[in-house]
Amino acid sequence: MIKRFKIILILKIFGAILLIFALIVAIFYLSYKPSKTVKWGLTFSQNRARDIGFDAAKMFDDIMTELKPGQVRLMAYWENIEATRGEYNFSEVDALVSRAHQGGAEVMLVVGHKQPRWPECHHPNWYPDLSEKEKQDALSDMLIATVGHFRNNPYVTRWQVENEALFTFGDNCKSASREQLRSEIDLVRSLDPTRPILVSDSGEFGRWLPTATTGSDLFGSTMYRVVHSPKFGYFKYPLPPSWFRAKGGMLQQLTKHQQIIGVELQAEPWFDTDIFRTSLERQYELMNVNIFRDNIEYAQASGFAEHYLWGVEWWYWMKEKHDDSSVWDAAKEIFD
């Protein structure tokens, strides 16, 4: 009898906790103020373009000429700009920013150690041999040099400091602490107090509140539908757009962030190996023009103010290598 009473009590407590959680989620969802319009942009990685066999400058020129995105997110990869310690070369990023401006696009420039595209943590070959203090000093020096260079470029309209800094993901790539991320934001703001600063986190598993309360002006979320896990294989997140609305309402109620930006909307296959070892049939199963359009509708339903599409390099690969411009053309319609 006593055992049965304990089980009933535990079930009641558990049910009450679930009810309270559901009420909190409902309040955040109902309080969310979705954006009435959506701006569309894309993320471009010069490293990814080269990795799949293209000239990065030529690819980006074709992107700006044919797709005409209104917003682009570009990366100042550490390994590219400081291959030799203390010697900086920004010429490639300068050219990309200039070409984006010529095409009428606003530029969000990502700076820091953890940046979009595998292996997530991007650093020069000399970095791993440093002590922990030397690593922090080197990172600060790089941020000072990078922001100091581009703050004089009127075509850069936003900074993104690190990419999913508090989310553990990548090849030998540890997450940062809130204190470290905050110190980097403070450093960038001291160097350029005029441009807004964005931080990002995973839309599915990220801890939005700790990330969003590190002093940034803007908050960005990723949005992936189908991913791969070494343990479970491929799976589709069973999350409706209301998941993002509820989390958006949480930020609007508990932080200063009133507009949420989608910084990575999945528009390419999630490769479990690489693009060269994945059959075309498998790639079409993971991403095609119908899935692309479904993801666009999903993103629109989230109510985010902006979305940066993720995967333009794959669209280009399909168009140039396999004579399939279906996703490329569908993206062109979005930007038009």
C-alpha positions in Angstrom: 0.0 0.0 0.0 2.8 2.4 1.0 4.7 1.5 -2.2 1.6 2.2 -4.3 1.1 5.5 -2.6 4.7 6.5 -3.4 4.3 5.6 -7.1 1.1 7.6 -7.3 2.7 10.6 -5.6 5.7 10.4 -7.9 3.5 10.3 -11.0 1.5 13.3 -9.7 4.6 15.3 -9.1 6.0 14.4 -12.5 2.6 15.3 -14.2 2.6 18.6 -12.3 6.1 19.4 -13.6 5.2 18.5 -17.1 2.1 20.7 -16.9 4.1 23.7 -15.5 6.6 23.2 -18.3 3.9 23.1 -20.9 2.3 26.3 -19.5 5.6 28.1 -19.6 6.3 27.0 -23.2 2.7 28.1 -24.2 3.2 31.5 -22.6 6.5 32.0 -24.5 4.9 30.8 -27.7 1.9 33.1 -27.4 4.0 36.1 -26.4 6.3 35.7 -29.4 6.2 38.6 -31.8 7.1 37.2 -35.2 8.5 39.4 -37.9 6.0 40.4 -40.6 8.6 40.2 -43.3 11.6 38.0 -44.0 15.0 39.0 -45.4 16.9 36.3 -47.2 20.6 35.9 -47.5 23.3 33.2 -47.7 26.5 32.1 -46.1 29.5 31.6 -48.3 32.7 29.7 -47.3 35.8 30.2 -49.5 37.3 27.2 -47.8 34.4 25.0 -48.7 34.5 26.2 -52.3 38.1 25.2 -52.6 37.6 21.9 -50.8 35.1 20.8 -53.5 37.4 21.8 -56.3 36.4 25.4 -57.3 38.0 28.8 -57.5 36.5 30.6 -54.6 36.6 34.0 -56.2 35.0 32.8 -59.4 32.2 30.9 -57.5 31.4 34.0 -55.4 31.3 36.2 -58.4 28.8 33.8 -60.1 26.8 33.8 -56.9 26.6 37.6 -56.8 25.9 37.9 -60.5 23.3 35.2 -60.9 21.6 34.8 -57.5 21.9 38.4 -56.3 21.4 37.8 -52.5 20.7 40.9 -50.5 22.7 39.7 -47.5 25.8 37.5 -47.2 27.6 36.1 -44.3 31.4 35.8 -44.9 34.2 34.3 -42.8 37.6 35.7 -41.8 39.2 32.3 -41.2 42.1 32.5 -38.9 44.2 30.0 -40.8 43.9 32.1 -44.0 44.6 35.5 -42.6 47.5 34.7 -40.2 49.3 31.7 -41.7 52.5 33.0 -40.1 52.1 34.4 -36.6 52.0 38.2 -36.5 51.7 38.5 -40.3 48.2 39.2 -41.5 46.8 39.0 -45.1 43.2 40.1 -45.5 43.3 40.4 -49.3 40.9 37.5 -50.0 38.3 38.6 -47.5 38.7 42.2 -48.8 37.9 41.0 -52.3 34.9 39.1 -51.2 33.5 42.0 -49.2 34.0 44.3 -52.1 32.3 41.9 -54.5 29.4 41.6 -52.2 29.0 45.3 -52.1 29.2 45.6 -55.9 26.3 43.2 -56.0 24.3 45.2 -53.5 24.6 42.9 -50.5 25.1 43.7 -46.9 27.9 41.8 -45.3 28.0 40.1 -41.9 31.6 39.2 -41.1 32.3 36.3 -38.8 35.4 36.7 -36.6 37.0 34.5 -34.0 38.2 30.9 -33.5 35.0 28.9 -34.0 33.6 29.6 -37.4 31.1 28.0 -39.9 32.2 24.8 -41.7 34.1 21.8 -40.6 36.3 21.4 -38.5 34.4 24.3 -36.7 37.5 25.5 -34.9 39.7 27.3 -37.4 43.3 28.2 -36.6 46.7 28.3 -38.1 49.2 25.3 -38.0 51.3 27.1 -35.3 48.3 27.5 -32.9 48.1 23.9 -31.3 51.7 24.2 -30.0 51.0 27.2 -27.8 50.2 27.2 -24.1 46.7 28.0 -23.0 47.6 31.6 -22.2 49.5 32.0 -25.5 46.4 30.7 -27.3 44.2 33.3 -25.6 46.7 36.1 -26.4 47.0 35.0 -30.0 43.2 35.0 -30.4 42.9 38.5 -28.9 45.7 39.7 -31.2 43.9 38.2 -34.2 40.6 39.8 -33.2 42.3 43.2 -32.8 44.0 43.0 -36.2 40.8 41.7 -38.0 38.4 44.2 -36.5 40.9 47.0 -36.7 41.2 46.3 -40.5 37.6 45.9 -41.4 36.1 48.6 -39.1 37.3 51.0 -41.8 35.4 49.1 -44.5 31.9 50.6 -44.8 30.6 47.5 -46.6 30.7 45.4 -43.4 27.5 46.1 -41.5 27.6 43.5 -38.7 30.0 41.4 -36.8 29.4 37.8 -35.7 31.7 36.9 -32.8 32.4 33.2 -32.9 29.9 30.6 -34.2 27.9 28.6 -31.7 30.6 29.3 -29.2 28.9 27.6 -26.3 27.7 24.6 -28.3 30.1 21.6 -28.3 30.5 20.5 -31.9 33.4 20.0 -34.2 36.7 18.1 -34.7 38.7 18.5 -31.5 36.9 21.8 -30.9 35.9 22.6 -27.4 33.2 25.1 -26.5 34.1 28.4 -25.0 32.9 29.6 -21.6 30.4 32.4 -21.2 33.2 34.6 -19.7 35.4 34.0 -22.7 32.6 34.8 -25.2 31.7 37.9 -23.3 35.3 39.1 -23.2 35.6 38.7 -27.0 32.3 40.6 -27.5 33.6 43.4 -25.2 36.9 43.5 -27.1 35.2 43.8 -30.5 32.8 46.5 -29.2 35.8 48.5 -27.8 37.4 48.4 -31.2 34.2 49.2 -33.1 31.3 50.6 -31.0 29.1 51.4 -34.0 28.3 48.1 -35.7 26.0 45.6 -34.1 27.4 42.3 -32.8 25.7 38.9 -33.3 26.2 35.6 -31.4 24.7 32.3 -32.5 23.6 29.0 -31.1 22.1 25.7 -32.2 18.4 25.9 -32.9 17.7 22.4 -31.8 20.0 21.7 -28.8 21.6 25.1 -28.0 21.3 26.8 -24.7 19.9 30.1 -26.0 19.7 32.0 -22.7 23.3 31.6 -21.7 24.5 32.6 -25.2 22.1 35.5 -25.6 23.1 37.1 -22.3 26.7 37.6 -23.1 26.3 41.2 -24.2 25.5 40.9 -28.0 23.1 43.1 -29.9 21.7 40.3 -32.1 21.0 36.6 -31.7 21.2 34.0 -34.5 19.9 30.4 -34.5 20.8 27.6 -36.8 17.9 25.6 -38.4 18.7 22.0 -39.5 16.0 19.5 -40.4 17.9 16.3 -41.2 21.3 15.5 -39.6 23.6 12.5 -39.1 24.9 11.1 -35.9 27.7 8.4 -35.8 25.6 6.6 -33.1 22.1 6.8 -34.6 22.7 7.5 -38.3 20.4 9.9 -40.1 17.4 11.3 -38.4 14.9 14.2 -38.8 14.3 16.5 -35.9 10.6 16.0 -34.9 10.3 19.8 -34.2 7.6 22.0 -35.6 8.2 25.7 -36.3 6.4 26.5 -33.1 9.5 25.1 -31.3 11.5 28.1 -32.6 8.6 30.5 -31.9 8.5 29.4 -28.2 12.3 29.8 -27.9 12.0 33.2 -29.6 9.3 34.2 -27.2 11.6 33.2 -24.3 14.3 35.5 -25.6 11.9 38.4 -26.2 10.5 38.1 -22.7 13.8 37.4 -20.8 16.4 39.3 -22.8 16.8 42.4 -24.9 16.7 40.5 -28.2 13.4 41.2 -30.0 14.3 39.9 -33.4 15.8 36.4 -33.9 17.9 35.7 -37.0 18.2 32.4 -38.7 22.0 32.3 -39.5 22.0 28.8 -41.1 19.0 27.4 -42.8 19.8 23.9 -44.1 19.8 23.8 -47.9 22.3 21.1 -48.7 22.7 17.5 -47.7 24.3 16.7 -44.3 27.2 14.5 -45.4 28.2 11.5 -43.2 31.5 11.2 -45.1 32.1 13.8 -47.8 30.7 15.1 -51.0 33.0 12.9 -53.2 32.1 9.6 -51.4 28.4 10.2 -51.3 26.4 9.0 -54.3 24.3 11.4 -56.3 21.3 9.3 -55.5 22.0 9.6 -51.8 22.5 13.4 -52.1 19.1 13.7 -53.8 17.5 11.8 -51.0 19.0 14.2 -48.5 18.4 17.4 -50.4 16.5 18.3 -53.5 14.3 21.2 -54.8 11.2 19.9 -53.0 13.0 19.5 -49.7 14.5 23.0 -50.2 11.1 24.6 -50.7 9.7 22.7 -47.7 12.6 24.1 -45.6 11.9 27.6 -46.9 8.2 27.3 -45.8 9.3 25.9 -42.4 11.7 28.8 -41.9 8.9 31.3 -42.8 6.6 29.8 -40.3 9.2 30.3 -37.5 8.6 34.1 -37.8 12.4 34.9 -37.8 13.3 38.3 -39.2 16.1 37.0 -41.5 17.4 33.7 -42.8 20.8 33.0 -44.2 20.6 29.9 -46.5 23.3 27.3 -45.9 24.7 25.3 -48.8 25.3 27.6 -51.8 28.6 25.7 -52.6 26.6 22.5 -53.0 24.1 24.2 -55.3 27.0 25.4 -57.4 28.6 21.9 -57.4 25.3 20.4 -58.7 25.0 23.1 -61.3 28.5 23.0 -62.6 29.5 19.3 -62.2 26.1 17.6 -62.7 24.1 19.9 -64.9 21.4 20.3 -62.3 20.5 23.9 -61.4 17.1 23.1 -59.8 18.1 24.2 -56.3 20.2 27.1 -57.6 17.2 28.3 -59.6 14.8 27.9 -56.7 17.2 30.0 -54.5 17.3 32.6 -57.2 13.5 32.9 -57.0 13.8 33.4 -53.2 16.3 36.3 -53.6 14.2 37.9 -56.4 
